[in-house]
Amino acid sequence: MSLYEQIAEEGIRLPSEMGVFGRNNSNHFTFQSLKTNLSNAKDFEVVEFEEIFLLDENPTVSKKFSLNILYKQITYEIDLFVVETTHINLDSYAQIDPVLESELELAKKESFYLESSLYFSQNILDSFHLQVKVLNALVPQPTVLIDFMPLRLLSGQWAAFASKLLTPPSPRYIYTIHGVYDEINGEKNYWLHTHGLHRCGTVELELIDIKNGVSELNGLLDAMVSRFIYDPAEENEPFNMGYIGYDLNFVWIRWEDMVEKYPSEIPGGLQERTPEKQNYGPSGIVYLLENDEIYPPDVLAEELKENPVYFIKDEETERMSALAYEQFQYLEKAFKEHATDEDWRFIVKLGLPIDAGDSNEHLWFDVTKINDDNTLDVILLNEPYQIEKYHVNDALTLPLHHLTDWLIYGPEKNYTPDNIFELFA
């Protein structure tokens, strides 16, 4: 049975491996100190915690612990390792939210860090959230976390902030999209591919031989990954991502079956597919599917500039809404401070009932006032597809309970429910 079949039929996946760095070498990682820190955690139940006798298999690992946790009625086994930092180059990792230079410098001075290994349950985002919560509990006030599969640093400030929340963070924290390009015959040739999905019980996804519309196709791949985290499509089975005047249907095919159809020297070509370059694992090349024929996705380059509608899984809509509500107090606080400043803009996404059917259409609005009766004065920013009575630029008063997301445009950066901590840190 191939790895692809094991993923599809048996749910095989890799563990999620993540490390946490303290500060000032104040963490001695003794059994008792870690046990005490765990006892202060309120979001999960420690079923069992023990130190494991360590064989001299890896000289950089000085201690090992086994942790059994109950979280949201699911049991998780977590292996913990105390590891020397000598083999880690923190500057080689990408960042999703900026890590303060002062925090990064403190992390570089640590002699040891604590590494965790956890197999995600079927609840991918809850599993990821738990791993962050556990590491933050074990090492309070962390400087940085390393998420090894997507090769990314996470801010310790973000980890402390996210650990206090009931709602898990955005799917974008689970994975990264690497964009590699080369100029061939005067034309840029791109390869977009994910890292991080092998722990989610699915293949990595990629777009190869892309010559046009890289930004738009990156957005398309983002939308696909969000869907796959909840509901991965099977190999060679069509999946619908939305519409742009017509349905957007796609299919993925394992790279081993398709890569020889491309020049070997292009990014993502056969010469890239070596275990040493970490691009040899199960991965699906994505194609547009129309009338049972497959096409390279960049044939959509121009049309994707016209605001395509991407479908979002109901579970993701519920998560987004829950997080937007949980963090709305911060938008409200920022609005009170900056609503009259020209450099600031506050927009919300509201899910409103459509004319025909039981679902909602999710629309963006400018916020002009936040009322005491849990309503918002807003101006509609985009023309609805399925609600005739509303039109772009309509001024409306709508209930806050329709909230599904929000965004703050600041003079220096933008803030979402995931990174709003940066504004008030």
C-alpha positions in Angstrom: 0.0 0.0 0.0 1.5 3.4 -1.0 1.7 6.3 1.3 -1.1 8.0 -0.7 -3.4 5.1 0.0 -2.3 5.0 3.7 -3.2 8.7 4.0 -6.6 8.2 2.3 -7.6 4.9 3.9 -5.9 4.8 7.2 -5.5 8.4 8.1 -1.7 8.1 8.4 0.0 11.3 9.3 3.3 12.7 10.7 3.6 14.1 14.2 3.5 17.9 14.7 6.9 18.9 16.1 7.2 22.2 17.8 9.8 23.8 20.1 9.6 26.5 22.7 12.4 28.8 23.9 12.4 30.5 27.3 14.4 33.6 28.4 17.5 34.2 30.5 18.3 30.5 30.7 15.8 30.5 33.6 14.2 27.2 32.6 16.0 24.2 34.0 13.5 21.7 32.6 13.4 19.5 35.7 10.6 17.0 36.1 9.3 18.9 39.2 9.4 22.4 37.6 7.6 21.2 34.5 5.0 19.3 36.6 4.4 22.5 38.7 3.9 24.5 35.5 1.5 22.0 34.2 -0.5 22.1 37.4 -1.2 25.8 36.8 -2.8 25.1 33.4 -6.6 25.3 33.4 -7.5 24.5 29.8 -6.6 20.9 29.7 -6.3 18.0 32.2 -3.0 16.2 32.8 -3.8 12.5 33.0 -0.2 11.3 33.3 3.3 12.9 33.3 6.5 11.0 33.6 10.2 11.2 32.8 11.5 8.6 30.4 14.9 6.9 30.8 16.9 8.3 27.9 19.2 6.1 25.8 22.3 7.9 24.4 20.8 7.9 20.9 21.0 11.7 20.3 23.7 13.6 22.1 21.8 16.9 21.7 18.8 15.6 23.7 19.4 15.6 27.5 16.0 14.6 28.8 12.7 13.1 27.7 9.2 13.2 29.2 5.9 11.6 28.3 2.7 13.6 28.8 -0.9 12.3 28.5 -3.5 15.0 28.3 -7.3 15.2 28.0 -8.5 18.1 26.0 -12.1 18.7 24.8 -12.9 15.0 25.6 -10.0 13.7 23.4 -6.8 12.1 24.8 -3.5 13.2 23.4 0.0 11.7 23.9 2.8 14.3 23.8 6.5 13.4 23.8 8.8 16.2 25.3 12.5 16.5 24.8 15.0 18.9 26.3 17.3 19.8 23.4 20.6 21.7 23.1 20.2 24.8 20.9 23.5 24.5 19.2 22.0 22.9 16.0 19.3 25.5 15.7 19.7 28.6 13.5 16.7 30.8 14.4 17.4 33.2 11.5 16.7 30.5 9.0 13.0 30.3 9.9 10.2 32.4 8.3 7.8 34.3 10.5 4.0 34.6 10.2 3.7 37.4 12.8 6.8 39.5 13.4 9.0 38.4 16.3 10.5 41.3 18.2 14.2 41.5 17.6 14.8 41.8 21.3 12.9 38.5 21.9 14.7 36.8 19.1 18.1 37.8 20.6 17.0 36.5 24.0 16.0 33.2 22.4 19.4 32.9 20.7 21.1 33.0 24.1 19.2 30.0 25.4 21.3 26.9 26.0 18.3 24.5 25.8 14.8 24.5 24.4 11.8 22.2 24.9 10.6 20.2 21.9 7.2 18.6 21.6 5.9 15.8 19.3 2.2 15.4 19.0 -0.1 13.5 16.6 -3.0 15.6 15.7 -6.5 14.2 16.2 -9.2 14.7 13.5 -9.8 18.1 15.0 -6.7 19.7 13.4 -7.0 23.3 14.7 -7.9 22.2 18.2 -4.8 19.9 18.2 -2.6 22.7 17.0 -4.1 25.1 19.6 -3.5 22.5 22.3 0.1 22.1 21.4 0.6 25.9 21.7 -1.2 25.9 25.0 0.9 23.1 26.4 4.2 24.7 25.4 3.1 28.0 26.8 2.2 26.3 30.1 5.5 24.5 30.3 7.5 27.5 29.5 5.7 30.6 30.7 6.5 33.9 28.9 8.3 32.2 25.9 10.4 34.2 23.6 9.7 32.2 20.4 8.2 28.9 19.3 9.5 26.9 16.3 7.0 25.1 14.2 9.3 22.7 12.4 7.1 21.3 9.6 6.3 24.6 8.0 9.8 25.9 9.0 8.4 28.9 10.8 8.9 30.9 14.0 5.9 31.9 16.1 6.1 34.9 18.4 6.2 34.0 22.1 3.8 37.0 22.6 1.4 35.5 20.2 1.6 32.1 21.8 0.9 33.6 25.3 -2.0 35.5 23.8 -3.5 32.6 21.7 -3.2 30.3 24.7 -5.7 32.3 26.6 -8.3 32.0 23.9 -11.2 29.5 23.7 -11.2 29.6 19.9 -8.3 28.1 17.9 -6.3 30.3 15.5 -6.6 30.6 11.8 -5.7 27.7 9.5 -2.9 29.9 8.1 -0.9 29.1 11.3 -0.9 25.4 10.3 1.0 25.7 7.1 3.1 27.9 4.9 3.2 28.4 1.1 6.7 28.5 -0.3 7.1 30.3 -3.6 10.1 29.3 -5.7 10.9 30.8 -9.1 13.5 30.8 -11.8 13.8 32.9 -14.9 13.8 30.6 -18.0 14.2 32.1 -21.4 13.4 35.5 -20.0 10.2 34.4 -18.4 9.6 33.8 -14.6 8.5 30.3 -13.8 7.0 29.8 -10.3 6.3 26.8 -8.1 4.0 27.2 -5.2 3.9 24.4 -2.6 2.8 24.0 0.9 4.6 22.7 4.1 2.7 21.6 7.1 -0.2 19.4 5.8 1.5 16.0 6.4 0.5 16.3 10.1 -3.1 17.0 9.1 -3.8 13.6 7.4 -3.6 14.9 3.9 -1.0 15.5 1.1 0.8 18.7 0.6 -0.6 20.8 -2.3 1.3 22.5 -5.1 1.0 24.5 -8.3 3.8 24.0 -10.8 4.9 25.7 -14.0 3.1 28.9 -13.1 3.9 31.8 -15.4 1.0 34.3 -14.7 -1.2 35.4 -11.8 1.1 34.3 -9.0 -0.5 36.5 -6.3 -4.0 35.4 -7.3 -3.0 31.7 -7.4 -1.4 32.0 -4.0 -4.8 33.2 -2.7 -6.5 30.3 -4.4 -4.0 27.8 -2.8 -4.7 29.4 0.6 -8.4 28.8 0.1 -7.7 25.2 -0.9 -5.6 24.5 2.1 -8.2 25.9 4.4 -10.7 23.5 2.9 -8.3 20.5 3.0 -7.7 21.0 6.7 -11.3 20.3 7.4 -12.2 18.1 4.4 -9.4 16.9 2.2 -10.4 15.9 -1.3 -9.4 12.4 -2.5 -6.9 11.8 -5.3 -8.3 12.3 -8.8 -11.7 13.3 -7.3 -13.1 16.7 -8.4 -13.6 19.3 -5.7 -15.3 22.7 -6.0 -13.7 25.8 -4.6 -16.3 28.4 -5.5 -17.3 30.3 -8.6 -16.4 33.2 -10.8 -19.3 33.3 -13.2 -18.9 29.5 -13.4 -18.0 26.8 -11.0 -14.3 26.5 -10.1 -13.6 22.8 -10.1 -10.2 21.3 -9.4 -8.4 17.9 -9.0 -5.1 16.9 -7.5 -2.8 14.3 -9.0 0.3 12.8 -7.2 3.4 14.5 -8.3 5.1 11.2 -9.2 2.5 10.7 -12.0 2.9 14.2 -13.5 6.3 15.7 -12.9 7.9 14.0 -15.9 5.6 15.9 -18.1 7.5 19.1 -17.2 11.1 20.1 -17.9 13.3 18.6 -15.1 15.1 21.9 -14.5 12.1 24.1 -13.7 11.2 24.9 -10.1 9.3 21.8 -8.9 10.7 19.7 -11.7 12.3 16.3 -11.2 15.6 17.7 -10.1 13.9 19.3 -7.0 12.4 15.9 -6.0 15.0 14.6 -3.6 14.7 13.6 0.0 17.5 16.0 0.8 15.4 18.9 -0.5 12.4 17.7 1.5 10.2 17.8 -1.6 9.9 14.0 -2.0 6.9 13.3 0.2 3.2 12.8 -0.7 2.1 15.9 -2.6 -0.6 16.7 -5.1 -0.2 18.9 -8.1 -3.5 20.8 -8.5 -5.2 21.3 -11.9 -8.3 23.2 -13.1 -10.9 20.6 -14.2 -13.4 21.5 -17.0 -15.4 19.0 -19.1 -13.2 16.2 -17.8 -10.1 17.8 -19.0 -7.3 19.2 -16.8 -5.6 22.6 -17.3 -2.8 24.5 -15.6 -4.4 26.8 -13.0 -2.7 29.9 -14.4 -5.2 29.9 -17.3 -7.4 31.5 -14.6 -4.9 34.3 -14.0 -6.9 37.2 -15.4 -10.3 35.9 -14.2 -9.1 35.5 -10.6 -8.4 39.2 -10.5 -12.2 39.7 -10.6 -13.0 38.9 -7.0 -13.8 35.2 -7.2 -16.1 33.7 -4.5 -14.3 30.9 -2.6 -16.4 28.6 -0.6 -15.6 28.3 3.1 -16.4 25.2 5.1 -19.1 25.7 7.7 -16.7 24.7 10.4 -14.3 27.4 9.4 -17.1 30.0 9.3 -18.1 29.0 12.8 -14.5 29.3 14.0 -13.9 32.7 12.4 -17.2 34.0 13.9 -16.3 32.6 17.3 -12.9 34.2 17.3 -14.2 37.5 15.9 -16.7 37.7 18.8 -14.1 36.6 21.4 -11.8 39.4 20.2 -14.3 42.1 19.4 -13.5 43.9 22.6 -10.2 44.8 21.1 -11.7 46.2 17.9 -14.1 48.2 20.0 -11.3 49.6 22.1 -9.2 50.5 19.0 -12.3 52.1 17.4 -12.9 54.3 20.4 -9.3 55.5 20.2 -8.9 55.9 16.5 -12.3 56.1 14.8 -11.8 59.8 13.9 -8.2 59.3 12.6 -7.9 59.3 8.8 -5.1 56.7 8.9 -7.4 54.1 10.5 -10.2 52.1 9.0 -12.4 49.5 10.6 -14.3 46.9 8.5 -16.4 43.9 9.5 -17.7 40.9 7.7 -21.3 40.0 8.4 -23.2 36.9 7.3 -26.6 37.9 6.2 -29.5 35.6 5.1 -29.8 35.2 1.4 -33.2 35.6 -0.5 -33.5 32.0 -1.5 -32.3 29.2 0.8 -31.1 28.8 4.4 -27.5 30.0 4.0 -25.9 33.4 4.5 -23.9 35.6 2.2 -20.8 37.1 3.8 -20.3 40.7 3.0 -17.7 43.4 4.1 -18.8 46.7 5.6 -17.1 49.9 6.8 -17.9 50.5 10.5 -19.1 54.1 11.2 -20.4 53.5 14.7 -20.6 50.8 17.4 -23.9 51.1 19.2 -24.7 50.2 22.8 -27.5 47.9 21.8 -25.2 45.4 20.1 -25.7 46.9 16.6 -23.3 48.4 14.1 -23.8 51.4 11.8 -22.1 50.2 8.6 -21.6 51.0 4.9 -21.7 48.0 2.5 -18.5 47.6 0.5 -19.4 45.0 -2.1 -22.4 44.2 -4.2 -24.3 41.2 -2.9 -24.9 38.2 -5.3 -27.9 36.7 -3.5 -29.5 39.6 -1.5 -31.5 41.9 -3.8 -32.4 44.5 -1.2 -28.8 45.5 -0.4 -26.4 47.4 -2.7 -22.9 48.7 -2.5 -22.6 51.9 -0.4 -25.8 51.3 1.4 -25.7 52.8 5.0 -27.3 50.2 7.3 -27.7 49.4 11.0 -27.2 45.6 11.5 -27.0 43.3 14.6 -23.6 42.3 15.9 -24.7 38.7 16.0 -24.1 38.5 12.2 -20.4 39.1 12.8 -18.1 36.5 11.1 -14.8 38.4 10.9 -13.2 41.8 11.2 -10.1 43.8 10.1 -8.4 47.0 11.2 -6.3 48.9 8.7 -3.8 50.9 10.7 -1.2 53.4 9.5 1.7 51.0 9.8 0.0 47.5 9.6 -3.3 45.7 9.6 -4.8 43.9 12.6 -7.0 40.8 12.7 -8.5 38.7 15.5 -5.4 36.6 15.3 -2.8 39.4 15.7 -4.6 42.2 17.5 -2.4 41.5 20.5 0.4 43.4 18.7 -1.6 46.7 19.0 -2.1 46.3 22.7 1.2 44.5 23.7 
